[in-house]
Amino acid sequence: MGSNASKSKVTKELCAALGGATSALQDAVEGRLKSWLGVESPSEFRMMELEVTQLAREVADRVMAILLRAKLEDADFQRRCSSAARAGAEQKVRSGAAREVSVTLLGGAEVRVKVGYLRPDLRGRPGRKRGHGRRGRGGAGLYPALAALGIWCGVTPALADEVSRQVTDSDSVRTGQAALIRRGIDLGYKQTLSLVNSFGRRVVEQRTAWLAETLLADLRAGPLAGKRVVVGIDGGRIRERVTLPGRRSARTGHHRFEAPWREPKLFTIYQIDEQGKVQDSFRPVYDGTMADCDGLFAMLGGYLRALGAHEAKELVVVGDGARWIWDRIDQLAETVGIAQEKVRQIVDWFHAVEVLEKVADARARWPEGERARWLGRAKDQLHAGKIDGLLALFEGLAIGRRAAAVNKHRDYFEGNAARMTYQAFAAKKLPNGSGAIESAIRRVVNLRMKGNGTFWRIENAEAMLMLRSYLKAGRFDDLVDWSIASAAPWWPSTPSHSSPLGALS
């Protein structure tokens, strides 16, 4: 922190604050003690515990306020932060006057602090002079000392983490906000939404830059080396909000908009052992995008390269019969750097059975029990990988007006024959279903982003996909730490986090 004298000063202030906080806490407890001791019902006991917890938060915020002020009053710390930020700036900057800003702490208290400010140096740049119309955007300024401590958008990193996590885990912003209020954190709806959107957009930008670097970097060892790796790929559905031109509605104050369906695409990466059991020692990886098919596969390739999948024992890709998946597997193997003979492709068994049921539905009237017997024979042929025998069963249904309805499914089985040798997959202890990615779609997309009256701007949907994916994969803490470190790469005291997945060793 600085000199011994400054440490002594902070110690005295902390002791005084704790003394005052303890005294205030004691007074508050004594004032409520009589009513608390009279508590005899569960609801009263619950309220009492909430009151005690809120009093403890106020004490914690008093301590944090003193520590934050002391840190920012350290002239040497401010100077080092400013120098590091200048050295790491992408454009020329200059110092502005120190500004007083408000920082919200985890317990909800606001503290006013004075910090140095760096702003873009616009001198000599073309554009209108001040006082002669708009100059245009010159770039955002920076509070180096706050950035070094991970303080962005006027909140501490612990509060940003808590708010982003809760809103991401809830089914809506208002539900998340209500849960935060119960814990004494009330930023208001607009600030809560702005904070989550800002954090989400930042991690998406950081991920894009990280993946671009990973795809260009040399291959290196990672946790997937020598492992049996499974990749699941699938898409979901959400409604996009597309604002239409024109004035706002006089009745609602909103612009008219359309809500077309869009397909978010997700993938999951996990490990299995020699018996085909999922390995809990490796936390799964979820991520997704609103981009097109090539965008998803570029992301997937970057993740697999970062995890060292080029040295995997085998890479198993599981999905439904969508051509956009299987047409890109060869290119994925080349991107990852894994030999083609180590790549296994498997069409999900349950999707294949659904297609068989559609074939059976082409015949409107079956004798009693005949439909079930036909499906049983068809499943036996499918499981054995005998696609020729399966298609022979189609011949009996492809008659007259039913022929077109039956024959349109022939290509599905003929084109995926090598991906449907389920008996052989079972013998090799390989998965025959895409349950992992189906679960990811449900947890990441359906339970948060798909619902009546839920519409998304693409940039916000992209951000929520990433936040929700990391949360449900149990990697949210890694994401937060990496994002904070990446936001101030110029600060030497920031721990190195090489990827949003944490340590890749």
N, C-alpha and C positions, 0 to 999 in steps of 0.2 A: 504494500500500500504505500507508502511514502516514508517520511521520517518517523522516528520513535515518538516525537512530540505530537504528530498528527494522529498516530495510533492511540496515544494516550487520550487525546481529545475525543476521539470516536468512542473509546471505551467509557469515558465519563458520560458522554451523551447517551450511549446505550444503557448504562446503569441508571441514569436519570429517567430515561424513557421507560425502562422496565419498571423502575420504582413507581413512576406515575401511572403506567398501565396496570401494574399490580394493584395500586391503590384504587384506581378506577374500577378494576375488575372486582376487587373486594367490596367496594361500595355497591356495585351492581348486584353482586351475589347477596349481600346483606339485605338490600332492598327487596329482593325477590325470594329470599330464603323462606319466609313464612308461607308464602303461597306454594313454593316448591315442596316444602315438607308436608303440605296438605294434599299433595297429588295422590289420587287413589284410583285413577282410571287409565287405561292404555293411551287414550288420545291425549290426556293431560301430560302423561309421562313423555310421550313423543314430542309434544311442543316444548316441554322443559329441556329435553336433550338438544333440540334445535336451537333454543335460546343460548344454552351454554356453549355450543359450538360456534355460534355467531360471535359471542364475546371473545372466544379464543382467536377467531380470525382477526378481530380488531387489534388484539395484542400483536399478532404476527405482522400485520400491516404496519404498525407503528415501528417495529424493529426493522422491517425491510425499507421503510421510508428513510430511516437514519442511515442505514448501510448504503442505500442508493445515493443519497445526498453526499455522504462522505466520499464515496468513490468518484463522483462527478466534481467534487470540490478539489480533488487532487490535481493540481496543475500539471504535474509530470505525466500523469495518466492521460489527461486531455491532449497534451502536446504529442505524446507518442502515438495516440490514436490518429490525430490529425496528420502527422508525418507519414504514417503507414497508409492512410487513405489517399493522400496525395500521390505517393509513390505507386499505388496500385490503381489509380484512376485511369479509365480508358480515354478520357479527354481532359484538357487543361481545366483546372479548378482554381478558385481563389477563396480566401477566407472572408466570411461575412461576420457581422457583429454577433456576439453570443446572444442566443435567444432563450426566452423562458418558455418551456413546454410542459404539458401535463402528461404524466405517465400513470396508467392505471395498474394497480398491483393485483395479485392473485385473489386477495380477500375482497376486492371491489373498491378499495380506497384509492383516491387520486392524490398524487404528490406533484408539486410544482418544482421543476429543476431548471437550472440555467446551464446550457451547454453550447459549445462552439459549433459553428455551422460552416460547411463548405458548399459553394455553389458553382455551377459551370461558369467559366470565364468566357463571356460573349464578346469581349472587346476585340475589335478587328474583324468580327464576322459580318457578312453581308446581311442587310435587313434594315428596316425602318429604325430611325432613332427613337428614343423614348419620347413620349408625348406626341408621336406622329402615327398613331394607329397601332395595330397589333404587330408585335415583332415575331410572333410565332413561338412554338415551343423550343426552349433552349436546353432542355434536359432537367432531370430532377436533382435537387440538392441532397445533402447528406449530413446527418449528425454523427460524426465518426465515433464519439464515445458511446452513444446509445447503440450504434450498429455493432460495436465491438462486444457489447454485453448482450446482444441478441434482441434488443428492444426495437421493434418496428411497429408502425401503425399506432403508436402511442400506448402500447401495452407490453408488459413483461413477457418473456418467452414462455414462462409457466402458464400465464393466463391465455396467451395465444394458443398454446397446446391444448389446454382444457376446453376452451370454447370451440376450436376446430374439431377436436375429438368428439365432443358431445353433439354438436350439430350434424357431423358426419354420421354418427351412430344412430341418430334419431330419424324418424320418418319425415320430418319437415323442420324448417328453421324455427318455427314457433314452438314446436314440441321440444326441440333442443334448448331454446331460450327459457322455456318454463322450467326445465330440469336444472338449468344453471341458476335461475333465480332462487330455487329452493336451497341452493348451496351458497347463497349470498352474492352471486355474480349477476348483476343486472346492467348490461351495457346498452339496453334498448334494442329494438328490433333492427333498425337500420344499421347501427354500428356492428351488431352481431353479424348480420348478413355481409356487410362490407369487409369485416375482418376475415371471415371464412373465404369469401371470394378472392380477396387479395392474397391470402396464404395459398389457396388452391392454384391461382394463376401463376404464382411464383414457383411452386414446386413443379408445375408442368413445364415452365420455361427452363428450369434447372435440369429436369429430366431430359428434355430435348437436347440440351447442350451436352449432358453426360453421355447419352446414347450416341450422339454424333462423334464424340471423342472415342468412345469404346469401339465403334465400328471401324475407326481408322487406326486404332492402336494395335500393337503386336499382340498375338495370342499369348496368354499366360495361364498358369495353373489356377484352379479354383476348387470350390467344394464339390463340384460334380465330377471331378476327375475319377475315373475308375468305377463310377456308379451307374446303376440302371436308372435312367431318367425318363419320366413320362411328361409329355406336353399335351394338354387339352385345349382345344380351340372351339369357340362357338360365338354366336351373336345373340343379342337381345332386342328389345324394342322399347323406344321411348318416343314422346311427342316433342318435336321442336317448336319453339315459338318464333315465327317469322313475322316481323312487324310490317304492316302494309303502309304504303305512302298515304298521306292525307292528314287531316287534322284529328286531334283527339276528340273522342266522343263527349258531347256536352253533358250527357247524363252521368257517365262513369269517370270521365277524365283520363281514359286510357286510349291508346292507339288501337285500331283494329289490327288483328293478326290472324294468320293461318297457323295450323298445327299439324303439319305432315308427320307421318311416322318416320323415324330414323333408326338405324341399326348400330348400337354400340357393339364393338367387337372386343372380346376378352380372351385372355389365355391364362392358363395356370401351369406352373412347373413344379413337379414334386419327384421324390425318389421312392423306389420300391426295392425290397431286398430280393434275394434269390428265390424266395417262396412267393413273390408277388405282393407281399405286405407293404403297406405304406410306411415309410421310415419317419417316425416322429422326430428324430434327431435333426432333420432338416425341415425348417419351417417352409411351407409352400410359398410360392411367389404368385401373386395375382397382379395383373395390370390390364388396362384396356384403353381404347381410344375411339373417338368419333370419326377418325380418318378412314380412308378406304382400305381395301384388303392389303395393298402393298404397304401402306403405312403401318398396319398391324404387324405384318411379317418383318418389317424393318425393325420395329420395336423388339419383337421376339428374338430376332437374331442378335440384337445388341445385348439383351439380357443373358442369352445363352453364352455368348462370348465372354461376358463379364464373369460368369459363373464357372468358366472353364469347361463347358460342355464338349469342346472339341476332343477332350481326353476321356469322355464318358465311355463306359463299357458298351452301352447301346442307348439309342435315343428313340423312344416310342412316341409316335404322334397319334392321338385319338381324337376323332371328331365324327360329325354326321357325314352324309354323302355329298355335301356342298362342294362343287367343283372349285370354288375359289380357294378352298383349303388345299386340296390335293394337287392342284396345278402349280403350287408354289413350294412344295416340299423339297424338290431338288435344289432350287435356288437357296432355300433355307440352309440345307446341309452345306452348300458351298460357302455361304456367309459365315456359318459357325465354324467351318474348317474341320468337320467330322466326315469320315469316310462314308460313302453312300451305303456300303454293305452293313454298316452299323445302325442304319435307320430302319425302323419298323413302322408301317402304316396300318392303322386299324380303324374300320368303320364301326361305330357304336352298334352293338347287337340290338339294342332296343329300338333304335331308329330303323334298322333293317327290318325288324319284325313289324313295325308300324306300316312300312311300305307293303309288306306281305298282306296285312289286313286290308289295305286299300285295294290290293289286287283282288282279294276275296270279295270285297264289297261290290266289285263290278258285276257280279252275278246277283241279281235281285232276290231270287227265290232258290233256296237250297232245301233238299229233303232234310228231314229232322236229323240233326247230328252230323250231317255231311260236311257242313262248313268247318266245324271243329276238327273233323278227321282230316280234311284237306289241309288246314293250317298246321296240324300236327306233322303230316308228311312233309310239308314245305319247310317247316322249322328243322326237321331232321336233316334234310338235304342241305339247308343253309349252314347248320352247325358243323356238318362234315366238310363244308367247303365244296360241295358238289354242285356248282352253279349250273352245269349243263343239265343235271337231273332236276334241279329246281325249275329251270326254264321249260323243261318238258312238261312239268305240271301246269305251266301257264297255258300250254296249247289247248288243253281241254276247256279253258275259260274264254280264250280269245276267239269267240265265235260270233258272227253277225255284228250286231250293233255294239256288243261288248268288246270287240277286238281292239278298238282304238284306246279304250280306257285301260285295258290290260297291257297292251304293247308299249304304252308310254313309260311303263316302269321297267321294261326289259333292259334299257340302257343303264339304269341305276345298278342293277346286279351284274351285268356284263362288264361295265366299266370299273367296278369295284371288286371284281372276283378275287384278286390277290389280297385285298384288304379284308376278306370275309372268311378266312380259313380258321374259324373259331376253335375247332378241335385242336389244331396245331398250336394256336396261341395258348390254349389252356395247358397243353403239355409243356410249354416253355414258361409257364407261370407269368404270362403277360395279361394285362387287363383286356377285357372284351367290351367294356362299357365306358362311357364318358361321364360317369356320375360326379366326378370331381369338378369338372367345368360346369356341368348343369347346376350343381350346388352353388358355384361361384356366381353364375348368372342370377340365380334366385336371390342370393344374399347381397350381392353388390348392386344389381340393377333393379330387380323386381320389387324388393322390399323398401327401396328408397327413391327410385327415380321413375318408376312406372306406376301410374295411378290416375284415377279420374280427376280431371282438373289440374294435372301436373304437366307443365310445359317448360322446356329448357332452352335457353340460349346456348349455342354450341360451345362457346368458350367456358361457360359455367358447367355444362355437362361434362366436358373433358376434365375439368378440375375435380368435380365430384367423383367421377369414375376412378381417378387416381387415388384420391383420399380414401374413398370407401374400399378400394382394392387393398391398400396397405393396411387399413384398419382390420379388415376381416381376415387378412393373412397373418395378423399378429406382428406386423412390422411398422406400426405407426410411430413408435418411439425412435426407431432408426431413421425414419423419414424426417421427423422433426429435427433431430440432431444434425443430420446431413444438410438439410435446408438452411439451418441457421449458420452452419460452417460455410456453406457455399455462398451465402448472401454477403459475407465479409471475408473473402479469401485473402485479402491484404493484411489481415490482423494475425500476427505470428502466434499469439497466445491461443488462437482457436484450434481445438483438437482436429486432427485430420480425419475426415470421414470420406473414404474414397468413393462410396456409392450409397444410394438410398437404401440398399439392402444391408447396410452395416459392413462389418469387416468381412472381406471375401478371402478367407484363408482356410 
